[in-house]
């Protein structure tokens, strides 16, 4: 049996949490108990936006670590802002009652079934009806609570879209049941398995499950395995959560220099298609529309120029008029498009429109003015 863990105190010194974290007593009809629950809401929470839900068990130990990482990653646009709910379970060893399983068949005990319904039929619906939430939900657990998350895979449709399983204490047959279930599901699932380097009684079963999961060839399954050789059963939780976010929300990140060189420049498709597909996939995976990042627009613009894909430039200009309506982006790109296709009169008028709008990033009024002067000189306008 693994000891409870103390985690990431140093992170809390760097990132303030108190103002956005609340704690309450949740009256559970399913459990017939009052449970301590913590909530984190982004400080700029707005009903106009949609927020994924992250459910954290063992909240006394994991909650602050998850919140710190989520704040850090969302600040740098590497994941969406999220609502995080943590369930306290250390008092009176509740975690072992909540997540208990039958030693013979590996299924939840009666208390485990009630706790399952508490999460799925009370706590999450409360958040969904009270706040502006996205369909995407993540489960985070450690040890016995990590194993408990797997039970949500055994319904026809998984309640959670992503699982972060840290050094799970495995129920009987879980190493075959989880791969079998994931292989049969058509739902998009992210599954992150994190283990320490040292040996323990669960390690052979965990590695057997890892082997089986790696053999599944299915586009809807996004499986990640991280083994940290220097970690033990206590430190492992602090090693893996940031990496899990990095893996699960990889598509959400801005276009990187590596992505630009290896995927965009080498693609045979129109450059604009890459941007359009990226944001469509984000919406499909996470259940909400992400605002277009200026970094991504500039990356696509650079690729357009590099590959002389001027039809993509027109598509990009149309997008920028909608996404950045008060700035020069849309009309400046459109002016360049007309330049390239040999329509100088249209180009001049369009640059004049760009000149009257707000500067943004590398685009300045002087640049628009230079374009206008050059066109007038070349064609005598």
N, C-alpha and C positions, 0 to 999 in steps of 0.2 A: 504494500500500500504506500503510495507516495505522499510525501508531506505537502501541506499547503505552501504556496510560494509567495515571496516578497519581491516586488518588481518595480523597476523603472522610476525610483524616487528622484533620480537626478533629472529625468525629463520634466518632472513637475516644477522644478526650479526654473526651467527655461520657458515653460508655456503655461500661462494662467488658465485655470479651469473653473475656479470656484463660481464665478459669475454666471456661467452657463450650465452648471450642474445643480439639479434639485434631487431631493430624496423624499420618498413618501412611503406610507404604509398602504399596501394594495390589499384590499379585501377580496380574497379568492373564494368564489362559490365552489369551484371544482375541487380545491384543496381543503376547503373548510378551515382555512388558516389566514392569518394576516402575514403578508410577506414584505420584507424590506426591499424596495426597488429604487434604483438610481436612474436619472435621465440626463442626457446631455443634449442640448440644442445649440446649433451654431448661433453666435452672438448676433449675426445679422439675419436671423431666421425671418422668412417672409412667406406669406400664404401664396405669393405669386410663383414660388419655386416648388419643386418636388424633391424630397429628400429620401434616399434609401434608408432602411432600418437595419441597424446592426444589433443583434441580441448577444449579450455577453453573460455567460454563466460564470460562477466563481468570481462575482463582481468585486469582492473585497480585494482580490489579488490582481485581476485582469482588467478591470474597468478603466482605471486611470491610464494604464499602458495603451489600451485600445484608443481611448479618447486623445491622448497625446499624439499618437501616430496619425490618427485621422485628421486632427487639426493641422499637423505639419504637412501631410501629403496634400490636403485640400488647399492649403495656403499657396502651394506651388503648382496647383492645377494637375496633380497626379492622381487624384480621385475626386469624386463629387463630395460636397458637404453632406453629412449624414446625421440622422438622429440615432443616438446610441442609448440603449436601455440595458441596464445591468441588474441581475438578480443576485442578492446576497445569499450565500449558502453555507458560510463557515460555522455559524452559531449552532451549537449542539450537533455538529457533523451532519447538517441537513443535506449536504451535497450527496452523501452516500444513500440517504433515504430517497431523495428526489430522483436520483439517476440509477437506482438499484435495478438489477436484472436477475432473472432466474438463472441459477448456475447450471441448470440442465439444458433448457431450451434457448437461453440467451435473450429472452424477450423481457420487456419491462415488468416489474412487479406491479401490484395494484397501486401503490403510491406513485410509482414511475408513470403509470398510465394517467393518473390524475395530474401529475406535474406536466406531462406532455400536453394535456388539454388546457392546463393553465396558460402555458405559453401560446399555444395555437388558437385557442378559443376565447381567451380573456385579455392577455397582456398585449399581444400584437393587434387584435381588433380595436382595443382601446386607443392605441396610437394612430391607427388608420382612420378612425372616426373623429379623432380630436385634432389631428395635425395634417399638414400637407405632405403626404408620403408618396414615394415612388413605389412601383411594384417590386423592385429589387430588394431582397433581404439577405442578410449574411448572419451566419451562426458562428460564434467563437466559444470554444471550450477547451479545457485542459484535463488530462487524466480521465477520471470517471465521467466528467461532464462532456469531454470531447467524444467519448464513445456514445453518450446519450444523443448527440446530434444526429448520428447515423439513423436513428429510428424514424426521423422525418423523411428519409429516402424511401421508406417502404410503403408510403401511400401512393395512389395512382399518380398524383402530381405532388412534387416536393414543395413544401411550404417555403423553403429557403432556396435561393439561387446560388449561394456560395457557402462553403463550409471551411472553417479554419480549425483543424483538428491537431491539437498540440499534445504530443506524447500520450496517445489514448490508452486507457486501461481497457483492453478489448474483451467484449462479451464473447461467449462461445460461438464459433462459426462466422464471426463478423468478417474474417479475412476472405471468405468466399461470398457471403451475402451482399456485402457492399459492392464488389466488382460486378456480380451478377445483376444487381439492381441497376447500377449505372450503365451497364451495357445495354439494358433493355429500354432505358428512358430516352425519349426524344427531346425532352426539355433541356435547355441550356443550363449546365451545372458547372460551377467552379469548385474544385475540391483540392484544398491545400493540406498536405500531411507533413507535419513537422516532428522530428525526433532528435533526441540527444545521441551522442556518440557512445556513451557507456552502456554496457549490457544490463538488461533487466528481464524479468519474466515475460514481459509483453513484447519484447523486441522481435523474437522469431515470428510471432503472429503478425506484427506490424509490417515486417519486411516481406512476408508472404502476401499480404494485401497489396503492398506496393508493387510487387512483381506482377500480380494479376491485373492491377489497374493500368500499368504501363503497356500491357498487351492489348488493351481496348483501343481499337481504331475507330473513333467516332467523333465527328466534327462538333457535336453538341457537348462533349465532355472536355473540359479544360482542367487537366490534372497536373499538379505540381508536387514535387517531393523535395524536402530539404532535410539533410542530416548534418548536424553540427557536432563535429568530433570533440571539441573542447567543452561542450555543454554537458551538464548533469541534469538530473530530474527536476531540480529547482530552477536553475538558470535558463533552461530551455525556452521558457515562455518569453523571456526578454530578448532572445535571439531572433525569434521567428515572425513576430507580428508585422513589423515593417516590411519584411520580404514578402509576406503573404499579400499585403496591400499592393505592393509593387507588381506581383504576378497577376492578381485578380483584376486590377484596374489598369493593366498595361495599355489596353486600347484607348482608355480615357485620356492618356497623357498627350501632351503636345508633340508634334512631329519633331523627332530628334535629328541631329546631323547624320547619324548612322542610318536612320530610316529614310532620310532624304536621298542619301547616296545609294543605298542598297535596294530600296524598293521603288522609289518614285522615278529616279533617273533611269533605272534599268527596265521599267515597265514599258510594254508596247501599247498600253491603253492611253487615251487622252489624259493629260495631267490632271485636269479638273475632276475626272472620274475618281481618282484616288481620294480626294478631299470629300467628295459627295458620299462615297462608299463608307469612309471612316465614320462620318457623323451618322449615317443611317445605321451602321452596326452598333454604334454607341446607344442610339435610341432603342434598337431592338433588344440589346443585351440588358440595359439598365432601366428601361421603361420610362425614360423621359428625354426630352429634346435638350441637348447641350448647346449653349451659345457658342458660336464660332469664335475660336481663339485667333487673335491678330497674328500671333506667331505662326499658326498654321496657314493663314492666308498669305503671309509674306513668303513662307516656304514654297507654296504652290506658285506664287508669282515668280520666284527665282527659277523654279523648274520650267515654267512656261517660257521665260526668256532663254534659258539654257537650251531648251529643245525646240525653240521656235514654233511652239504649239499655240498659234494665235487664236484658234477657235476656243481653246480653253480660256484664253484671256478674256474673251467676250463673256463666257459663262461666269468667270470669276468677277467681272465687273458687275454683272446683274446681281450676283450674290451680295457683293459689298454694298450695293445701293439699298438692299433690304436690311442687312445686318449692321452696317455702319452708315446710316442714312444722312447724318449731319457732317460727314467728313469727305475729304477729297477722293478717297479710295476708289469708289465705284466709277466716277466720271473720269478720273485720271487714267484708270486702266482701260476704260472704254475709248478714251482719246488715243491711247497707244494702239489699241486694236484698229481703229480707223486709219491711223498712220500706216500700219503694216499692210493693210489690204488696199492701200492706194486711194483713200477717200479723204483728201486733205481738208476740204471744206467742213465735212462733218467732224473731223479731228479738231479743227480750230474752235468750232462752236462748243465742242465737248470740253476742251481744255479751259475755255472761258467759264463754263459752269463750275469746273473743278476749282478754278482760281477763287471763286466766291464762297467756297466752303472751308470748313475747319481743317487745319493741318493735322496730320497724324503720322506717327512713326517717322519714316525717312522722307515722307512726302511733304514738301513745303510749297508755299505760294510762289516762291522764286523759281522752283522747278517747273510749275505750270506756266509761269510767265516766259521762261526760256523756250519752252515748247511752242508757245504762241508766237513769239518773235521769230523763231526759226521757220515756222510755217509761213508767216507773212513774208519773210525774206526770200524763201524758196519759190513761192508761188505768186508773189506780188499782191497779196491781199491788203 
